[in-house]
Amino acid sequence: MEPISAQSWFVKCGLGLALPLLAYVAIATAGPKAPPLPTGRDGALEVLDRYTQGPIPDIILVGSSFTARLKEEYFDAPNLRVLGLAGGSSITALEVLVGRERLPKIVLIEMNILERGEDPALVQRFTDGANASTLPRPIKSAVAFYERWLHAPPDRRQAGAIVAALLQAQPSNFDNRVYVDRIRREWNASVPAAEITKNAAALERLVRQIEARGSLVYFYSLPYAEDLEATAYARATTKTAHATFKNDQWLRLELPLHELRWADGVHLDERSSIVVAEELQKQLLLRNDEGRRP
């Protein structure tokens, strides 16, 4: 057996190091950008990253965790996106929206949460180019891609079958009274009136910017459990929202309230989310039909 020369050894080591590095660079630059880890900030990073890295949709819903329950597969509209931020607000989502070159044709804004304003860290991350790097960290990228593959959303055929099965099932009989009672006490205890007023004004500014760029804007509020609708917080939010924006911009949802259920009194369960999503789409189609009439 002939001894390996030092030169040959260095060449083989160099190739062994260079090939994986070149493969990684090629994937990082030419392949899809790695999404953030799904656990980051209750999923808000992943939701915003997916939106900013994808094509501009025709229709987008923006809002908080209430809107996040309205999954895209519940809508019969392939070019629709849901930008619901758990723990966030419509303001943060809209700030990211207006930071892009193009806007969706139709923007639907959830108005349930007005006491939360902009999340500056999220807005800066997704509007100033800081998120545009194509060289992800190898381990983080591998974990993120694996998570996305493992929890990939169903295709349209599978989603349709899931939706149909849930709608045929009976509404849940889960007893959520302990959660409703707690939230009712909280929502009657204090109302952040100053924050609600300030954030309504911020939304008004953002809506003017969006409309000036040619997009249509509509508003919607998702229903709560009956005992929460009359709380001081819910009434103050509704009053301010309707005083700020014109009546003809609101989608009036005609919902079978006796069929709706909430896991905690405020967040719709899966079956109820489908019912609401279908009604939202119905009302939006009616608005579009009215707009095309001579």
Stockholm file with secondary structure:
# STOCKHOLM 1.0

chainA/1-294         MEPISAQSWFVKCGLGLALPLLAYVAIATAGPKAPPLPTGRDGALEVLDRYTQGPIPDIILVGSSFTARLKEEYFDAPNLRVLGLAGGSSITALEVLVGRERLPKIVLIEMNILERGEDPALVQRFTDGANASTLPRPIKSAVAFYERWLHAPPDRRQAGAIVAALLQAQPSNFDNRVYVDRIRREWNASVPAAEITKNAAALERLVRQIEARGSLVYFYSLPYAEDLEATAYARATTKTAHATFKNDQWLRLELPLHELRWADGVHLDERSSIVVAEELQKQLLLRNDEGRRP
#=GR chainA/1-294 SS CCCCCHHHHHHHHHHHHHHHHHHHHHHHHHSCCCCCCTTGGGGHHHHHHHHHHSCCCSEEEEESHHHHTSCGGGSSCTTEEEEECTTCCHHHHHHHHHTSSSCCSEEEEECSCCSCCCCHHHHHHHHSSTTCCCCCCHHHHHHHHHHHHHTCCCCHHHHHHHHHHHHHSCCCCCCCHHHHHHHHHHHHHCCCHHHHHHHHHHHHHHHHHHHHTTCEEEEECCCCCHHHHTSHHHHHHHHHHHHHSCGGGBCCCCCCGGGCCBSSSSSBCHHHHHHHHHHHHHHHHHHHHHHHCC
#=GC SS_cons         CCCCCHHHHHHHHHHHHHHHHHHHHHHHHHSCCCCCCTTGGGGHHHHHHHHHHSCCCSEEEEESHHHHTSCGGGSSCTTEEEEECTTCCHHHHHHHHHTSSSCCSEEEEECSCCSCCCCHHHHHHHHSSTTCCCCCCHHHHHHHHHHHHHTCCCCHHHHHHHHHHHHHSCCCCCCCHHHHHHHHHHHHHCCCHHHHHHHHHHHHHHHHHHHHTTCEEEEECCCCCHHHHTSHHHHHHHHHHHHHSCGGGBCCCCCCGGGCCBSSSSSBCHHHHHHHHHHHHHHHHHHHHHHHCC
//
